[in-house]
Each structure stands twice: as structure tokens, then as C-alpha cells.
């Protein structure tokens, strides 16, 4: 297992968002985390990335207990998060956004040249500030910035949010390429069909608890609907 | 000709204001921290130079080599030991730096008495370049302006083109996203404060060479520095230099109209800029 999440409880202030969540991710695997709004998907990613410290349970990355290691040091270990809403740096140019992503100095296949190869649309706008990019361009920069740290584990939060279908299509084609380089990917996605089609295995969260997990291909529509909505079928 | 002279002398004074404002501008830009002790810390640096002059016979120019690194180190420690703990909580940084200002002022009075002091810059303090019969430019004011230009220009270039500069700008944009690219924002804030107090030390020593100071000279310097930052525009270091010069010129011209109106004229120009162009002369428009 590359990452083991064991019975984790996470809170925002007094609000508990995760209840004893356990997730395992094998090296090289692509994992989808699905669930309704507010089910705790983004919380799970924030907890793995170290933006949120769980109050109970533990995480192990390649056998190493993550304990209270802060987010910026987890990047050094090889965990990179592409946050919801992209959050690229608006006053930095596209190129500078990529460069700042390489600050941790992890070496690997991903270089700026490789990123421009992966996302040719970034090449002509390399000098443009982050504040004037379209949603699709921003998402490409955000993924590129995360890849520049050559992560072993790439966490993708709501890639498709607010993007046109054709842009989403193009982005997912790129994700396949990233997976082929051997990067382990965790995918949080509203679009269940796309998530299950991309992933090897999947976890469904319901109100902060794991309601279903298994191989993505083996999940039936009924199982997913039950796990997604809590078995209340009409 | 007297008016031209007022403008020239004002611009030269503006160099000193810009030196004071540089560190204030940087720290606000990077971590949104308003350091109310900035002026007092600059005065503290001037007193350190006094100590070195009294006990080691060091000229203020040479004392820069000691005082600037010392203040930079103190800035890093201050940020790590105190200010980093206040950043997430609204008023706390203001209160902490205000408290620090009071402590510095009183400690200086305790240690050095309330007597005014000065720093002897040597013969350069009285030498000047004669431009016309009515205008002459003092070497020291000129050097101050050059120092401000080099310092602010250097900081601006560093921010634009170095890896550290990119990290500082990224953190200024979005400190949570900065953590996600592996930036340790607390360490970075320490570095920013170190640079800030290093520049404050330069400002304090130049001030001490040009005029006298006492333990309570800081707050007035802080106000001028604030005005320079706001006139120039938040987030732009070239703007801060320009703001310092505009403020200096306003004061110079005001003094020419009526001795004693200088400071008032500076405040009026500051208010006018706030009214007409709230983002400052070179400031970016606030993001929507």
C-alpha cells in the first residue's frame, strides 16, 4: 500500500466531517472517491495532504506514519494536491506558477518542458499572469504545478467543476497519460460515471463515512446509488 | 529658482522616507502584517550604531556592516518567536507590534536617556554639489536617495526574478496554496521580516547621519513611511520609492510656502491621493 488511511476522524472546528474513514491505495493505482456534496470527499483529500490534522486515526505513506507532518513537508515526501477551485497564483505568470511548483526539488520525469508537452495550450500563454486565464487553462496550470513536484501520489479535487464538457474530456485524456507514468492518482469527482470509468477502484462516502468500496468495474449502478444516497430509494 | 530648489531638496528627503517605507511595504505585501514598531526598530538600529561609535569608534558607514545583519537576525527571531503566532487572528499582529513599539521606545530611553543623539558621517555630511547659485545638492541626501533606489530596485528585481521572490509572491497571493507547493510559509515570513528589519537598519542609520533622533523618534517616521507606501500603492516597491519622493516634494514645497506647513502639505497630498486614486500611484487595482 502506498497510502493507508486508518479510522480517521476529521473536524472543521466543532463540525465533524469524517467518521472513522479507512482507505487504502496501492502503488500505481487510480482511485476514485465519489459521494454527494458535503459527504467529506474534499475533507479526505485535505487530511491526506496535511491541510487538516485528523483528531483520531492515522495515515501512513509508504509505511511512514504521517503524524502531524505539515502540508508543505508532505509535498517533499511526494504527496501533491490539486485543490478544488484550482487556486493558481494570480500574480504569477503561467511559467512562474510551474516554477514555484518545482521548489521542493524532487526529481523525476516531470519538467517544465514535459508539462508544456502534456498541455500544449500552456505554451503560447506561458508569460500570461494567472489572473487572466480561462477555467481550463487554470486547471492545466494547477495540475502542471502539482506535477512539477514529481509526486508519487497526486490528489485531484473536483477537476471538472465549472468546466465545459469538451475541456473535461481533454483533461481526462491527460490524466490517463499521467497515470501511465506510474503516478498514483486519487480522484475526487462529482461525475460518477467518469470517475468510475477512469479509476481502478473506488470509495463512496456518505455523510463522512465509507458507504461502499471495491473495484470500480465491479460496482453496479444500484450499489452506487445506494451508497451515494444512503439506500433511500424512491 | 527657490521653488525648483524646494522640489529638489524634497525629492532628496523622499529618498529617506522611501528607505523607511521599503520594509514596511514588503512585510505588508507578503503577510498582510502592519508592523507598527517599524519606525522604532529603525531608531533602535540607529542607537546600535551610536553604541558602536561610542565604544568601538566605528563610523556609521562601517556600522552598517554590523547593524544590518544584526537587525535582520533579530527580525527572523521576532517573526518566529512572536509574530508567527499572531498571524491568524485579526487584531493580534497590530497589538503585538504596538506593544513592541512601546517596549523599544522605553528600553531606549532607559538605556540611552531621552537626550537627542546623532551619528557623525564624517566630512561627507557637509559636502555638496553646487548646481547653480541657488541650488546645491548635499552628498549625503543624494547618497540616501541612491541607497533607496538601489534597495527598493534590488528588492523589486529579487521579487520578480529569484526563486525566493516567486515563493514570496506566491505566499502573498494564497498562503494555503503556497503550502501545497511545499512552501513553509512561517519560515518565509521569517525571511521577509529579516529583510524588512535589515532595510529598517539602513533607514535608521541614514536618518541618524542626517539629523538627530531620540528614543521617541520612531512613530513620526512610521507615519511618513505609511504615507509613502499608500501614495505609491500597496504591493509595488517602485511605487513606494515614488511615494516617498512625492511625499518629500510635497513637504519641501509646503515648507517653501510657509515654514511649518511642510508636514501638513505632505498629509494633504496623501489625502488627495487617497481620494483620487485609492490604489496609489502605481498600485494595482484591488482584485474584484
HADDOCK unambig.tbl for C-alpha pairs under 7 A between the chains (distance, minus, plus):
assign (segid A and resid 71 and name CA) (segid B and resid 179 and name CA) 5.94 0.50 0.50
assign (segid A and resid 71 and name CA) (segid B and resid 180 and name CA) 6.27 0.50 0.50
assign (segid A and resid 72 and name CA) (segid B and resid 179 and name CA) 4.70 0.50 0.50
assign (segid A and resid 72 and name CA) (segid B and resid 180 and name CA) 5.88 0.50 0.50
assign (segid A and resid 72 and name CA) (segid B and resid 181 and name CA) 6.69 0.50 0.50
assign (segid A and resid 72 and name CA) (segid B and resid 182 and name CA) 3.84 0.50 0.50
assign (segid A and resid 72 and name CA) (segid B and resid 183 and name CA) 5.51 0.50 0.50
assign (segid A and resid 72 and name CA) (segid B and resid 184 and name CA) 5.73 0.50 0.50
assign (segid A and resid 73 and name CA) (segid B and resid 182 and name CA) 6.17 0.50 0.50
assign (segid A and resid 75 and name CA) (segid B and resid 180 and name CA) 6.69 0.50 0.50
assign (segid A and resid 75 and name CA) (segid B and resid 181 and name CA) 6.53 0.50 0.50
assign (segid A and resid 75 and name CA) (segid B and resid 182 and name CA) 5.22 0.50 0.50
assign (segid A and resid 76 and name CA) (segid B and resid 182 and name CA) 6.51 0.50 0.50
assign (segid A and resid 80 and name CA) (segid B and resid 180 and name CA) 6.75 0.50 0.50
assign (segid A and resid 81 and name CA) (segid B and resid 180 and name CA) 6.48 0.50 0.50
assign (segid A and resid 87 and name CA) (segid B and resid 177 and name CA) 6.30 0.50 0.50
assign (segid A and resid 89 and name CA) (segid B and resid 170 and name CA) 5.76 0.50 0.50
assign (segid A and resid 89 and name CA) (segid B and resid 173 and name CA) 5.83 0.50 0.50
assign (segid A and resid 89 and name CA) (segid B and resid 174 and name CA) 6.73 0.50 0.50
assign (segid A and resid 90 and name CA) (segid B and resid 173 and name CA) 6.73 0.50 0.50
assign (segid A and resid 91 and name CA) (segid B and resid 173 and name CA) 6.85 0.50 0.50
assign (segid A and resid 100 and name CA) (segid B and resid 166 and name CA) 6.52 0.50 0.50
assign (segid A and resid 100 and name CA) (segid B and resid 167 and name CA) 6.43 0.50 0.50
assign (segid A and resid 101 and name CA) (segid B and resid 181 and name CA) 5.19 0.50 0.50
assign (segid A and resid 104 and name CA) (segid B and resid 182 and name CA) 5.88 0.50 0.50
assign (segid A and resid 146 and name CA) (segid B and resid 181 and name CA) 6.87 0.50 0.50
